[in-house]
Structure formats: structure tokens, C-alpha cells
Amino acid sequence: MEEMHTATHTIAELKKGEKAVIHTFDLNKIPLKLIELGCFEGSEVEILQKSTLGDPIYLRMNDAYLSIRKEMARAIQVISKLAS
């Protein structure tokens, strides 16, 4: 059986194909529209694509597909599960 470890990152640090769960974020740095699309603590995030320089980031958050700037992605803390 695999042992699971958790690690805290920001969305900006995740790589293409990685999934994580939103842990926390700064309400003052996140626009209301993103919250309306499902940016809540406990929501699942999957990185679908990053541009060459990593900005913007195309992702799936719950059932919404969206693109966010790297600066905004740095304001959203996520927890990813890593197998060892």
C-alpha cells in the first residue's frame, strides 16, 4: 500500500496534469467572478495547460474551465497529495 503525503503549494506551482484541492486564499486578491465559478476551500483544481512562460494558466475548477493570470494563481493555496 502506498503512503500518502500532503504538500501545500499555490496553483502557480502546479504542473500540467496535476490535481489539488484549494486550501485557502486571500479574498482581497481574488475577483468575485472566480468565486462564483467555484473557487472555494475544498474545491478540486486540475492544471490543463500553461503557456510557455507560465502565464496564463488554463485549469479546471470543479466543472468550470477557466484561464487565470499567474499573479492570481499565486494567491490561491492548494494541497496536493503525493505518493511516496
N, C-alpha and C positions, 0 to 999 in steps of 0.2 A: 504494500500500500504506500502511495506517495505521501510525503509530509508536505503540508501546505504552509507557506509563509505569506504574510501580507506586507506590502510596501506602500508608502504614501508618496505620491507624485502629483504633478499637475498634468492637465490634459496635454499641455505643450510638450511634455517629456515622453509621452507615449509614442510608440512606433506604429506604423501601418499594420493593421490586423489585430492590435492589442485591444483588449476589453478591460474595463474597470468600472467601479461604482463611485459615484460622486459622494465625497465625504463632507466637504464644506466649501463655502465660497463667500466672498465679500459682496453683500447686496449692493453696495455703492458702486461697484465696478462692473456689475452685470446688468445689462439692459432688461427692462420688463418683458420685452418680446421673447428673450431667451428663456425666461422663467415660464412664460405662457406656453412655450414649446416643450416644457418638461424638465427644465434644469432644477432639480430638487435633490436634496440629500437622499441617497438610496437609489437614484436613477442610474441605469446602466448606460455606459458610453462605449462606442467602438470606433476606432480610427479607421476610416475608409481610404483616405488619401491625404497626402501632404504635398504641397508644391515643392519645387526644387529647393527653395530657401526656407521651407517650413512655414510659410505664411502666405495664404490662409490654410486652415486645416478643415478638411471635409470629414464630417463624422455623422454617426447615427446616435441619437439620444432617445431612448425608448423607441417610439415608432416614427420619430421625426428625423429627416435628413437635412443637415444644415452645414454651412460653412462659417467658421468664426476666425477672427484675427488671432495671431499668436499672443498678443498682449492680453486679450480676454481669456485665452486658454490658460495663461499663467496664473490667473486669478481663481481658477477652479481646482481645488484639491480633490484627488481621487485615490481610491485604494484598489490596487491590483493584486490578484492572487498569483503567486509564483510557486511553481512546483520545484522541489529540490531533488 
